């Protein structure tokens, strides 16, 4: 299973609006995209979207590079005023998992 995170710095006082956007979940069908898992983390200064799946790099590249789906485009338009600078893509460099007992 592969993982990719998108990390974005929030503008000052944008946490509440970001939380409201996150409540509705993603603007696309996760299973349809071939993803296995998705988690969003929110702090006072950042939002982190973690995507997992066998072809997650391709899925994220397609969404970021070609956001032509109307729902995805509208969601990105709602996030733009809350984000400072450009979101960054992060990939895991270390992972640990407890063995199944």
N, C-alpha and C positions, 0 to 999 in steps of 0.2 A: 504494500500500500504506500503510495506516495503522498506527501503533504506539501502544500504551498500556503503561505500567509501573505495577505496584503495588509500593510501597516500604513495608517494615515494619521497625521497630526491634526488634531482638532483646533479650530480657532477658539480663542478665549470665550467662555460661557456658552459653548455649543453642545455640551454634554447632554443637556435635557432634550434638545431637538434630535440629537443622534439617537438617544434612547427611544424616542417616539418612532423614528424611522426603523429601528431594529425590531420593534414589537411586531411588525407585520411580516417579518421573515424576508427571505430573498425574493426578488422580482422574477424568478424563473423556477422551473421545476427541477429540483436537484437530481432526482432519479433520471429524468429525461436527458440531463447533461452528462450522465454516467458517473456522478459523484456518489461516494459511499457515506460521507460524513461532512458536516459543515458546522462550525462554531464561530460565534462572534463575541469578542471581548471588548468591553468599553471601560475606559478610565476617564479621569477628569481631562486628560490631555490627548488621548489617542483612542483610535478604534482599530481593532485587529480582526480580520476575517481569515479563518483557517478553513481550507478546503482539502478533502482527502478523496482519493480515488486512483484507480490504475492509470488513467490518462489525464491526471489533473493538470499537468503542465499545458497540454493542448487545450483543455477546456478554458483555463484562465487566459491563455494567450488569445484565444478566439473572442472571449468576452471583453477583454481589455482592448484588443486591437481592432475589433469589428463590432462595436456595440450598436448594431442596427435593429435589434429587437425592440419594439416600441416600449415595452414595460421596462426593460433594462435601461434604455436611454432615458426614460422619465425618472427612474430611480437615481441614475447618475446625476441628472440635473438637480434633483433634490439634495444630493450630498455635496455638490460643488460649493455652495455658499458656506458650508460648515468646515471644509477642509483647508488647511493652511499648506501651501506648497503642493507638491505632487506625492501621491501615494507611492509606496515602495513595495517591491516584492521581496519576500524573505523565504529562504528555504532552510530546512533543518540541517544542522551540522553535528548535532549530538542528540541521541535518543536513548532512553532507558525504559525498559518495561519488565515488570516482575514476571517470572516464570509462572505458568499456570500450575496450581497445586493439585 
